[in-house]
Amino acid sequence: MGKFVKVARIQDVPSGQGTMVEVEGLQIGLFNSDGTFYAIDNVCTHAGGSLSVGLVENGRVACPWHGAWFDLKTGAALSPPASEGVRFYPTRVQGTDIEIELED
């Protein structure tokens, strides 16, 4: 089991948007999809685009460079040109804090 680390506050990530957080040397995209928070690796597996600035809708995010879609719940690649998914991180809300789980 990992450890939960505070990465942001609820008000820092408006609904339908993402932000990039750096935690223990990792760049993680943190997303709010209709009030549910998700965390996945921030770098697209196709060409390195920053997922945190992509379009967020219906539990997915689109890479802003070439439009590959990723599932926010699992990190799975949903469409070309990405053929590999990204790592996902369990999230939880504690009061107004958003925390993600990192491996020990």
Secondary structure as GFF3:
##gff-version 3
##sequence-region A 1 104
A	DSSP	beta_strand	3	9	.	.	.	ID=ss1
A	DSSP	three_ten_helix	10	12	.	.	.	ID=ss2
A	DSSP	beta_strand	17	23	.	.	.	ID=ss3
A	DSSP	beta_strand	26	33	.	.	.	ID=ss4
A	DSSP	beta_strand	36	41	.	.	.	ID=ss5
A	DSSP	three_ten_helix	51	53	.	.	.	ID=ss6
A	DSSP	beta_strand	55	57	.	.	.	ID=ss7
A	DSSP	beta_strand	60	62	.	.	.	ID=ss8
A	DSSP	beta_strand	69	71	.	.	.	ID=ss9
A	DSSP	beta_strand	88	89	.	.	.	ID=ss10
A	DSSP	beta_strand	91	94	.	.	.	ID=ss11
A	DSSP	beta_strand	97	102	.	.	.	ID=ss12
###
